[in-house]
Amino acid sequence: MATVNALAPESVNALAPESRSNSNPYIDSLMRKALQDYPFLSQHKPVVITNARQGEGFAQTYDPEETGRPMGDGTFSRPKELPMGQLGIEIYRPDAFTHHDLVGEVMHVDPYAREISDKLAKTWSPEQLKNLREHALDYDATLAEGRPETDAIRNATDSALRGYVVGQWPEKINESFGYQPVQRALLESLKSYTKTGKR
């Protein structure tokens, strides 16, 4: 496990070994495992850094054009080590962050994962929504930001996707949803896509 440098986050581009002069063994291993188990990742080419300076939770994902939140001094929260124009992932807890978690972060921005999430969100029964509110930490976190419940349900649905597709939830919780055939078909389609790169 690599030591996190609190002053100079280490980074690596997933598919540019020639640029690894500042190579981080933890990130190299993480990317190798992720690309092996989830070939769809190769189309995203994320730049990944570890950074213990800030952050709640495990990681923060930045879309290629996302600057992050304003810091009040004219700068933004997106680390300079994550170039604009590329998908960036900042890992706060490398001791607990696995290659499955990395894939879960990329699913936030993957167009097919977004499509499946949007479709799944429209199929929840009242009982499943109640279960989602109880188990998805993203639901309460979104509401705490002052955002509407529609955003909270969308983020909670993303949690359910990751829980099923990359195992971020215990199987007991996945089973508690009692997924209907149409829902299971959506989830299995996404799982297959992450492992083959093909829709």
Summary of the structure (lengths in Angstrom):
residues: 199
radius of gyration: 17.2
end to end distance: 34.4
largest distance: 52.3
contacts: 575
relative contact order: 0.13
helix: 51%
strand: 9%
